[in-house]
Amino acid sequence: MAASSDPSSEFGLPEGYFAQSTFVADDFVEEISRADLDFSRKHATFEPKPFVRTFERALDKLLSAHGELGATIAQLERAADTSASDHRKKMARLKQTFGTVGSSFERLETQISEVSSNTIRIGEQLDTVAKEKERAEAIKELVEFYAELNEGNTRHLDALLEGGAEGMLKVAHTLRRLNTIVMDNEYSAPTDAAAKRQIEIYSENFEKSMLSTFVTAYRDGDVHSMGVAARALDAFNGGVSVVKAYINQHPFFLSSMVDQAHDSIAEASYQAMDGVSDIASRPPPPDRWLVQLYSDTRSVMFKDWAIISKVFPRPIDLMQQLLKRVFEQTIQAYLETLLSRAESQSKLAFLRVLATAHQETRRLVEDLQKFDAETITPAVMVLETARRSGNNPQGLLDMPGDAQTASAQFSRSRSKKNLARADNPGDPAAIDDDDELDDEDAARERLGEARSGVSSAVAIAALIGRSEGDNAGVGLLHGFLNRCCDDLFESYTAGGNYMSTEQAHLKDACRQILVPFARARTERQGTSRGKALLGMLSSVTGGAGSGGTSAGADGGGGGGDGGGASGSEPAEFEGSISTQTMSMMLQVHAEAIARAIELESDVAAPESVSALTALFITTLGDNYVFPALEDVLESLQDLRQEPDV
């Protein structure tokens, strides 16, 4: 079968000859005439006829194969054309089918969209119906409460009050809505007067009861009862009354230090500032009582946040009210008294006390801002997120019991450090003591560990978008605390008040330092005028007698000059430029520049520094350098005059 199907055998060629990849005509002729060539070589004769017959047979077979191959190609082309036509028809049908399927999907999608829209509309309508139903039930319940109160019946409300925290919240919401109805219907019928009076009485009793419960729980340290009463009052009137009660009953405002008269405190503290009005002495340390007051403020804020975050629904509002009360009442009252004491003594005392007080206040504000950014703001963000998502925010910020102890230790360590700085401003050991720093670092570390109860708040806050690169170090109270600090010193620094005082002090201080120089210069000028008068008298008189008189005068004058020279050497020294005087004036100027940088804003500080420097240079030149140079020139001119013979 293989030999019959292979055309190579018909030509007497090896099997698979025509299946080769290449075809060489010379090789083909040699292969088909190999037998004739072998015969001719064997007999040593060349007979062309066998070759002719061989080539004729091969040519006939090639022509026959060519015809068969052409017929096969034509048949395959027809088959290929038929297959291509069938393929095109199938593709056209398939394309039509896909178009039909696509149209069907589009219709299905349109129908699904219509069904979705209808479903959404139905859901919205059902939601509206549910809300209307709830509103109708709430209105019905309010009407029932209103009717009961109009009849003087409060049993339903009393039963709710006995139902625990949820019942108190419901009573608070109900009373708030009833009060709104009463206010909206101010000119209602006289028959509603009884209901209005009963609502007002019940609301007043409810608020008093909740406030009494809150105050009692506050004194007993019952955080849970405080939280229940605070949430109820927040639902009743926005929490205004409970915030006032918390602040008014706060031990910080009732402590012995604050109860003492500010006048006596400021007087005793001010008397401890040695050399506050002496321009030659270094600026005194910050006021001791002010440092203690700021330390107590830090401790109060660190401790109270653990309670405020658990008790009040909006803790950030209460923190603002508490801080505002501390700054506007306690700190401002003491600062005004202290600064009035300093101002009554001298400008320098006032400026020094003002600068140190501002420095300590900024340190307090920075500590509170750091606590706000690390603890308060992340916790508030967690509470707001939980409230918006409908979850119960209570329990998210339950600090462990060690938080208050750790924050108290941290505050005490800072207090010791500040007091040591106030007592020994020039002693580095009092400020950089290793043990004290170790205690503060340990207290800070314990405070961070104790606040691990709110570390989850920080993590959640980071998850909801508060990354380290997105206002990482800025809390919600940052701007508020800056405003509190600015308001404390606004009356002293605004409107150029501080700069006018600072410039007046700089002028007075420079003139005070230059008093010895001016006195010596005046005395030297008087001595020069006396010498000129004696010279005129000696030139008018003549003769021996006059010569004796002149000699006596010269002798007396010589003795006087000698005594004057010996006695006026300190005056001459004081009347010339001295490095000690310049050093003192530069010290006064440097202290004024430091105060300007501390008290002025970042925008106004460069201009203030430039103004103080220009004033210092002008005062130094007009009152010290230029007069001294003039005296030197006069002395040089006196030396060039010829002696009187």
Secondary structure, 3 states (H helix, E strand, C coil): CHHHHCHHHHHCCCCCHHHCCCCCHHHHHHHHCHHHHHHHHHHCCCCHHHHHHHHHHHHHHHHHHHHHHHHHHHHHHHHHHHHHHHHHHHHHHHHHHHHHHHHHHHHHHHHHHHHHHHHHHHHHHHHHHHHHHHHHHHHHHHHHHHHHHHCCCCHHHHHHHCCCHHHHHHHHHHHHHHHHHHHHCCCCCHHHHHHHHHHHHHHHHHHHHHHHHHHHHHHHCCHHHHHHHHHHHHHHHCCHHHHHHHHHCCHHHHCHHHHCCHHHHHHHHHHCCCCCCCCCCCCCCCCHHHHHHHHHHHHHHHHHHHHHHHHCCCHHHHHHHHHHHHHHHHHHHHHHHHHHHHHHHCHHHHHHHHHHHHHHHHHHHHHHHHHHHHHHHHHHHHHHHHHHCCCCCCCCCCCCCHHHHHHHHHHHHHHHHHHHHHHCCCCHHHHCCHHHHHHHHHHHHHHHHHHHHHHHHHHHHHHCCCCCCCCCCCCCCHHHHHHHHHHHHHHHHHHHHHHHHHHHHHHHHHHHHCHHHHHHHHHHHHHHHHHHHHHHHHHHCCHHHHHHHHHHHHHHHHHHHHHHHHHHHHHHHHCCCCHHHHHHHHHHHHHHHHHHHHHCCCCCHHHHHHHHHHHHHHHHHHHHHHHHHHHHHHHHHHHHCCCCC
